[in-house]
């Protein structure tokens, strides 16, 4: 009986080990699915990419710590930005609405990030409910923006404890060419920098009535942004011995791990996230942070330059050119037209009088000059008639 009990315990422990091993494999497989895209590469392609990286070369011709070309464009409406990082294409839109604040923070507005993955961007993306990739992408960007307090949420308060502005950032992934985190982060920052919310004032008898002024009446107000947290992503290949910046779509398919560091131009580390994968030495992480600090300054300069150009174009569109012609309504009756004409003539007469006074000549001098001119005209006419008479 004791032998049977021991055999049963061994079989049970063996089954437990097997189930644990299967769970680990399943968890690791899910981690691989989240880290890399589902587009599978051949063994030769993977070996070629790794061999090239060992020689400090990349498939697209970049060096290990080089970014792809970053392009930032803005729409006609405030709060819309289009970012293209290599083949990665992301659009960001910012909207706002008045909501009730949280009870523990009655004087602060809210900032939320939402991501939408289009099936046209990558075959692995599914329409409908957001997957793990979409949730993780939104969390990384939200952690860098909200927890670092880049946006001043206290300035979004309209009426303490009753109404605050809720800022919503929608990120649409149009094409997945690799490194979605960095491209989406730039799109969110560019959209927030160009967004403007309506101006609100308090009125009513008790001062508790909120009046929202349209853009035609009062200019909308921009958001108060203290600093720009820039996300910089690194990929680890070859058991963590190879580190590359801004991984492409092909490099993400063969990488063993990834780390995203969010920093600003002051060198402050806003957030760091490593989504599983191979282990990395502390010295490698510190080297990545030093490189990320330099790259964050470069990306910040590009964002500010693009926003400055957009602000100048927006100011030019707002210039109103006033016409010097006096407007007249042609659909009114003749009597009203005559009244309008007389009022216009009176206004012109007053203007001429003021002009003559400014010139230093009184009104009587003006009349005498006009009478002298008339006399000269009559005398010239009489002289011409008298000269013609003898010839006839």
C-alpha positions in Angstrom: 0.0 0.0 0.0 2.8 2.4 0.8 4.4 1.6 -2.6 1.2 2.3 -4.3 0.9 5.6 -2.5 4.4 6.6 -3.5 3.8 5.7 -7.1 0.5 7.7 -7.1 2.3 10.7 -5.6 5.0 10.5 -8.3 2.4 10.2 -11.1 0.5 13.2 -9.6 3.7 15.3 -9.3 4.6 14.4 -12.8 1.3 15.5 -14.1 1.6 18.7 -12.1 5.0 19.4 -13.7 3.6 18.7 -17.1 0.7 21.1 -16.7 3.1 23.8 -15.3 5.4 23.3 -18.3 2.5 23.6 -20.7 1.3 26.7 -19.0 4.8 28.2 -19.3 5.0 27.4 -22.9 1.6 28.8 -23.5 2.5 32.0 -21.6 5.7 32.3 -23.5 3.9 31.8 -26.8 1.5 34.6 -25.9 4.4 36.8 -25.0 6.0 36.1 -28.4 2.7 36.9 -30.1 2.5 40.2 -28.2 6.2 41.2 -28.8 6.4 40.2 -32.5 4.0 40.4 -35.3 2.3 37.2 -36.5 4.0 37.4 -39.9 6.5 34.6 -39.8 9.9 34.8 -41.4 12.0 31.9 -42.8 15.0 30.7 -40.9 17.4 32.1 -43.6 15.8 35.5 -43.3 16.2 35.5 -39.5 19.8 34.4 -39.8 20.5 37.1 -42.4 19.1 39.8 -40.2 21.1 38.6 -37.1 24.3 38.2 -39.1 24.0 41.7 -40.5 23.3 43.2 -37.0 26.5 41.5 -35.7 28.4 43.5 -38.3 26.6 46.7 -37.2 24.4 46.7 -40.3 20.7 46.7 -40.8 18.5 45.6 -43.7 17.3 49.1 -44.4 20.8 50.6 -44.4 20.6 52.2 -41.0 23.1 52.0 -38.1 22.0 50.3 -34.9 21.0 53.5 -33.1 19.5 55.4 -36.1 15.8 56.5 -36.4 13.9 56.2 -39.6 12.6 59.3 -41.3 10.0 61.1 -39.2 7.3 63.1 -40.9 4.6 65.2 -39.0 1.6 66.7 -40.8 -1.4 68.4 -39.4 -5.0 68.6 -40.6 -7.2 71.7 -41.2 -8.9 71.3 -37.8 -7.1 71.8 -34.5 -6.1 68.7 -32.7 -5.4 66.4 -35.6 -1.9 65.1 -36.5 -0.6 62.5 -39.0 2.8 60.9 -38.2 4.8 58.6 -40.5 7.9 56.9 -39.1 9.4 54.9 -42.0 6.5 52.6 -43.1 4.6 53.1 -39.9 1.6 55.4 -40.3 -0.4 56.7 -37.3 -3.1 59.4 -37.0 -4.1 61.1 -33.8 -7.2 63.1 -33.0 -8.0 65.0 -29.8 -11.5 65.8 -28.6 -13.0 67.2 -25.4 -16.3 67.3 -23.5 -17.5 68.6 -20.2 -18.0 65.8 -17.5 -18.2 65.5 -13.8 -14.9 65.1 -12.1 -13.8 62.2 -9.8 -14.7 62.6 -6.2 -11.1 62.3 -5.0 -10.0 64.9 -7.6 -12.7 67.5 -7.9 -10.4 70.2 -9.3 -8.8 68.2 -12.0 -9.8 67.2 -15.6 -9.1 63.9 -17.2 -6.8 62.6 -20.0 -7.5 59.3 -21.7 -5.8 57.4 -24.6 -7.6 55.1 -26.9 -6.1 53.1 -29.7 -7.7 51.6 -32.8 -5.9 48.9 -34.9 -7.2 48.7 -38.5 -7.1 45.2 -40.1 -5.6 46.9 -43.2 -2.5 48.0 -41.2 -1.5 44.4 -40.4 -3.0 41.0 -41.0 -2.6 40.1 -37.3 -5.0 42.9 -36.3 -8.6 42.0 -35.8 -11.5 44.3 -36.1 -13.8 44.7 -33.1 -12.6 44.5 -29.5 -9.1 45.8 -28.9 -6.5 43.1 -28.5 -3.5 42.8 -26.1 -1.3 44.8 -28.5 -3.8 47.7 -28.6 -4.2 47.7 -24.8 -0.5 47.6 -24.2 0.2 50.4 -26.7 -2.4 52.6 -25.0 -1.0 51.9 -21.5 2.6 52.7 -22.5 1.6 56.1 -24.0 -0.8 56.8 -21.1 1.8 56.1 -18.5 4.3 58.4 -20.1 1.8 61.3 -20.5 -0.5 61.1 -17.5 1.7 59.8 -14.7 4.5 62.3 -15.6 1.8 65.1 -15.4 2.8 66.5 -18.8 -0.6 67.9 -19.3 -1.9 70.4 -16.6 -5.2 68.8 -15.6 -6.0 71.4 -13.0 -6.3 74.0 -15.8 -9.1 71.9 -17.2 -11.4 72.6 -14.2 -14.4 74.8 -15.1 -16.5 74.5 -11.9 -15.0 72.8 -8.9 -16.7 69.5 -8.1 -19.2 69.8 -10.9 -17.7 70.3 -14.4 -14.3 69.6 -15.8 -12.9 69.1 -19.3 -12.3 65.5 -20.3 -9.6 65.3 -23.0 -9.7 62.2 -25.2 -6.8 61.2 -27.6 -7.8 58.7 -30.3 -4.9 57.0 -32.1 -5.6 55.1 -35.4 -3.0 52.7 -36.7 -3.1 52.9 -40.5 0.1 50.9 -41.3 2.3 48.8 -39.1 5.9 49.1 -40.3 7.3 48.5 -36.9 7.8 50.5 -33.6 4.2 51.5 -33.2 4.9 52.9 -29.7 7.2 55.7 -30.8 5.0 56.7 -33.8 1.8 56.7 -31.8 3.5 58.7 -29.0 4.6 61.5 -31.4 1.1 61.6 -32.9 -0.5 62.0 -29.5 1.9 64.8 -28.5 1.5 66.6 -31.9 -2.3 66.5 -31.7 -2.3 67.7 -28.0 0.0 70.6 -28.9 -2.3 71.8 -31.7 -5.6 71.2 -29.9 -7.7 74.1 -28.5 -10.8 73.8 -26.3 -13.6 76.3 -26.2 -13.4 79.1 -23.6 -15.9 78.9 -20.7 -17.1 81.6 -18.3 -19.4 81.5 -15.3 -22.6 83.5 -15.3 -26.1 83.6 -14.0 -27.5 85.0 -10.8 -25.6 82.6 -8.5 -22.5 82.4 -10.7 -23.0 78.7 -11.3 -24.1 78.8 -14.9 -21.4 77.7 -17.4 -21.4 79.6 -20.7 -19.4 78.0 -23.6 -18.3 80.6 -26.1 -18.1 79.5 -29.7 -14.8 80.0 -31.7 -16.4 82.9 -33.6 -16.9 84.9 -30.4 -13.8 84.0 -28.4 -10.6 82.3 -29.5 -10.3 78.7 -28.2 -7.6 78.1 -25.5 -4.7 75.7 -26.0 -3.8 73.1 -23.4 -1.1 73.8 -20.9 1.7 71.2 -21.5 4.7 71.4 -19.1 7.0 69.0 -21.0 7.0 66.5 -23.9 7.6 62.9 -22.8 9.2 61.1 -25.8 9.0 57.3 -26.1 12.2 55.6 -27.4 12.0 51.9 -28.1 14.9 49.4 -28.3 14.8 45.8 -29.5 17.1 43.1 -28.2 18.3 40.3 -30.4 20.8 37.4 -30.1 20.1 36.6 -26.4 20.2 40.3 -25.5 23.7 40.9 -27.0 22.4 43.0 -29.9 20.5 46.2 -29.3 18.9 48.3 -32.0 16.9 51.5 -31.9 13.5 51.9 -33.7 13.0 48.3 -34.8 11.4 47.7 -38.2 8.7 45.2 -39.0 11.2 42.5 -39.9 13.3 43.1 -36.9 10.3 42.9 -34.6 9.6 39.4 -36.0 13.0 38.1 -34.9 13.6 40.1 -31.7 13.8 38.4 -28.3 12.7 41.3 -26.2 11.8 45.0 -26.3 12.1 48.0 -23.9 10.5 51.4 -24.2 11.9 54.4 -22.2 10.0 57.6 -22.0 12.1 60.7 -21.3 11.9 64.5 -21.8 14.5 67.1 -22.8 15.4 67.7 -19.1 16.7 64.1 -18.8 13.8 63.0 -16.6 12.8 59.4 -17.0 9.0 59.4 -17.1 8.4 55.7 -17.6 10.2 52.5 -18.5 8.5 49.3 -19.7 10.0 46.0 -20.8 7.4 43.7 -22.2 8.9 40.3 -21.2 11.3 38.4 -23.4 15.0 37.8 -22.8 16.7 39.1 -19.8 19.0 42.2 -20.2 21.9 43.3 -18.1 21.7 46.5 -16.1 24.6 48.0 -17.9 22.8 47.5 -21.2 19.7 49.3 -19.8 21.7 52.2 -18.6 23.4 52.5 -22.0 19.9 52.5 -23.7 18.7 55.3 -21.3 21.7 57.5 -22.2 21.0 57.0 -25.9 17.3 57.6 -25.4 18.0 60.9 -23.7 19.8 62.2 -26.8 17.2 60.8 -29.2 14.4 62.4 -27.2 15.9 65.8 -27.6 16.1 65.4 -31.4 12.5 64.2 -31.6 11.3 67.1 -29.4 13.0 69.6 -31.7 11.2 68.1 -34.8 7.8 68.2 -33.0 8.3 71.9 -31.9 9.4 73.0 -35.4 6.4 71.3 -37.0 4.0 72.9 -34.5 5.5 76.3 -35.0 5.0 76.1 -38.8 1.3 75.0 -38.2 0.8 77.9 -35.8 2.0 80.4 -38.3 -0.3 79.0 -41.0 -3.2 79.0 -38.6 -2.6 82.7 -37.8 -2.5 83.6 -41.5 -5.8 81.8 -42.0 -7.4 83.9 -39.3 -6.4 87.3 -40.8 -9.6 89.1 -41.9 -9.2 91.6 -44.7 -11.8 94.5 -44.4 -13.1 96.1 -47.6 -13.0 100.0 -47.9 -16.2 100.1 -50.1 -19.3 101.3 -48.3 -21.8 98.4 -48.3 -25.3 99.1 -49.7 -28.4 97.0 -49.9 -29.7 96.9 -53.5 -32.9 95.1 -52.6 -34.4 98.1 -50.6 -37.0 100.4 -52.2 -36.0 103.7 -54.0 -37.0 105.9 -51.1 -34.7 103.9 -48.8 -32.0 104.0 -51.5 -32.3 107.8 -51.6 -32.0 108.0 -47.8 -28.9 105.8 -47.9 -27.4 108.0 -50.7 -28.1 111.2 -48.8 -26.5 109.8 -45.6 -23.5 108.7 -47.6 -23.2 112.1 -49.3 -23.5 113.8 -45.9 -20.7 111.6 -44.6 -18.5 112.3 -47.6 -19.2 116.1 -47.1 -18.2 115.9 -43.5 -15.1 114.0 -44.4 -14.1 116.7 -47.0 -14.8 119.5 -44.5 -12.5 117.8 -41.9 -9.9 117.3 -44.7 -10.0 121.0 -45.6 -9.7 122.0 -42.0 -6.7 119.7 -41.6 -5.2 121.4 -44.6 -5.5 124.7 -42.9 -8.1 126.2 -45.3 -11.5 127.3 -44.0 -14.8 126.3 -45.6 -15.4 129.9 -47.0 -12.1 129.8 -48.9 -13.1 126.6 -50.5 -16.4 128.2 -51.7 -14.7 131.3 -53.0 -12.2 129.3 -54.9 -15.0 127.3 -56.5 -16.8 130.6 -57.5 -13.6 132.0 -59.0 -13.2 128.9 -61.1 -16.8 129.2 -62.4 -16.2 132.9 -63.4 -13.0 132.0 -65.3 -14.9 129.3 -67.2 -17.7 131.8 -68.2 -15.1 134.4 -69.3 -13.3 131.9 -71.4 -16.5 130.9 -73.1 -17.4 134.6 -73.9 -14.0 135.3 -75.2 -14.1 132.3 -77.6 -17.5 133.5 -78.9 -16.2 137.1 -79.5 -13.2 135.8 -81.4 -15.4 133.7 -83.7 -17.8 136.6 -84.7 -15.4 138.6 -87.0 -14.5 135.6 -89.1 -18.1 134.8 -89.9 
